[in-house]
Every structure is written in structure tokens, then in C-alpha cells.
Amino acid sequence: MPYNAEVSRANPSCFLFLIDQSGSMSDPFGGRESNRSKADGVADAINRLLQNLVIKCAKEEGVRDYYHVGVLGYGAHMGPAFTGALAGKELVPVSEIGNMPARIEERTKKVDDGAGGLVDQTIRFPIWFDPVANGGTPMCQALDRAHSILQAWLAQHPGCFPPIVINITDGEATDGNPSAAADAIRKLSSQDGGVLLFNLHLSSQRASPIEFPDNEDGLPDQFAQLLFRLSSPLPAYMRNIAQQEEYPVSESTRGFAFNANMVAVIRFLDIGTRPSDLR
């Protein structure tokens, strides 16, 4: 069965996030969360995910390099989107992410006060990625860059658990049809299986969210349907995770979500970034 290679320091895996940074990312989520732009919400979700990856890889002696991680932004500019000391780097070991956040912010969250109520608690929130919303949507260019990065990665790690690419966008590509570029990414493979490409469509429509569908029938527009077709089917281990989260899945279920709110974005990223057990 594919997608069962162990993830270890000797055989790391790879995550690559493609983040739409076009001007429309300044709009609110689905017309509902008017106090949060899509750019702000996605930045928080990516930073939280990076923090969780660091925690997952942390051992007594430090952070083990089970993963290499990259974030590419595409809008007025296309390229690596880390800020701070990691700026300009395409892929970095997770230990570097843990050791070099751009800054630490203090934020508040609601916690149980033990008496049936909620109180504010101050937390430290590391930042590696800042929100940007400017320009068009050069998605084809971003996918081509991702292909080059992963082709080089796979040449160095032929037996790795296949890399996972998550593309987060709210609009149609402004530089052509992304189908060929997406197909080229999915045709890349390690000895353990093909590269996985998932898409998260942050529409501004008020339509209900659709998460992990197995067909495109309920999707409201041609672009959502296209992104569904460009998305990889969930491998068996990921379908099992989705079932545990009470999603109705089948062998046709794809790594795609439409019109997701922030809770759904975080849940999608969590399910989409859980490969096999770490060693």
C-alpha cells in the first residue's frame, strides 16, 4: 500500500503551502466573518499550523527534522513568504522554524475558569508568515514553482513519504488555466506514492461550506469545480482520519474544501497535514 513510508530524521517528508495573496484576500470570509479578512485568517491558521508542527517534532534534545516546510505566496509578487530570518527560503527544516520565528506576539484566548464561565488568558503566539493582499492571482506561476521545488526535493529523498501541497486561494487564476501545472505536480512521486495536492477555496459567497466532497455536483461555480478536479483523492490513511472527524468519505473523496470558515480551514489543514507516524 502506498503512503506508508515512515517519517524520520533519516527519511523526512515535506509540506509546501501555496497562499493566494491577491487583493481580494482583504475581503471577509464568505461575507459572514466581517471582522476578519481572509488574508488575516489564513495567516493565523498557517502560523498556528507551523507552531503545531514544531511541537509535534519536539523531543527532549530539541526539535527533530521530520519535515521540511515551505510557504509560497502569490499575488503582486510570487515567491517564498516566510518573514524574519527565514525570508527568501523556499524549504526549511522544521527545527529552523522552531528556532527562528520572525517575532512573538501576545494574544488572548478564552479558557474555562473552572466555574462554568470563560476568562481571557494571555498566550505567546509565534509569527512566521504575515497577511498580504495585493495584486492578481498568478496561480499557474506558483504551481510551476512548487513543481520545481518538489522535483529537486524528491531527487534527494526518493523514498520519502510523498510531499503534500496545500493551495489556499479565493479566486480564479489570472495567468491562465492551472490544470496542466496541477497535473504536473500530481505526477511527481516518491517510491511511496504520488505527491498530494489539496485545494482550499475561500469563496466570498454566502453558500454553505463543502468539505472533502467526493464529486463536484454541489459546487456552485466553474472555478470551485475546477479546483475540485485538480485536487488529489484522499489516501486511505487520511480517509480514516476524516472518518474519525465524522466526515462522510469514500474512495472518491478529494482533498478539497469550498467556502470554508476559519474553523473549517484549521480542521482542513489539520487533517491534510497528518502523515504516518513519526519515528
Steps between C-alpha positions, in 0.01 A plus 500: 500500500633848419525783750642288778869598502615591848585864560833530679802727518672269253195498273315832547186611321403838359212747519465786253228764544394723211321809631294734282605855591291683238307817577172314556648323801421821690130406475325322789438126518186411309340833585445374854810571706505870423758578769766272347646518153589178324866607498502549879319175568723294272815654651382402849415147382841452334688636802302273732570202275874577494499522879320165524750337264785625719330362811434166327870468417632618839691245707719531810810581298321756282288515185561206269499566126218268399377757248621770268241773454449778247249782457465667159286811463354608167347842430676817393816299570554124484757321710601384848278663762675440832590819683787574737816288491339243268401757235588389146532128586290255300522196729637492854539219757238519774773560760585830330134596514496425872818692567434805282153652516493853363347622828285394793166674552291502816139408438199409711276197482196389696557216747281320753510668841402179678165642608304474178625827353775626274791730573763659277845342509810658345696268271822534301435461127803458271484659155676372188253616233324837467173578318532662156222596256616674184498441125371217282495122539797342317409147605656330196831663581476386863420143399792496255733621777365233733569236235864610469548500878347155547680349203830596662382379841396159366834454325663527843235301690377227262360279777317771694139512604360696202504879532169674568410827325212710632382784277284763673326742264190715471494570129555392144856489371587816305789342307321220316344161566679327791401147393826406327715637783293316761514176300879529481521526880277196554711297256807549717556210736728332748533124532211518748241675279409811307525855630171607661346830389212637706303819436318725742265746327413801719201636313332828595161349414249435775460140388534224759848352548580174320786297645661184359240433226514192279347669194457852364121498467430728796769755423351834393733623226744388233807607695408297807433204273839548333683510832320182605622325185855622563501352852641160588275227640557446871725197562357228725674614820364852452150372431519319833594828673212680328259225606617540860410869463153386382536594135311272259777384268544247220782386274405793273536765773750772409709738704286803425287745695276781378398815685661385823480721807796528737401195706474294182830638367682387814330159495583455130865588558518264798363203308709585193826511694487176696724248325607166643647462847826674578804289592 
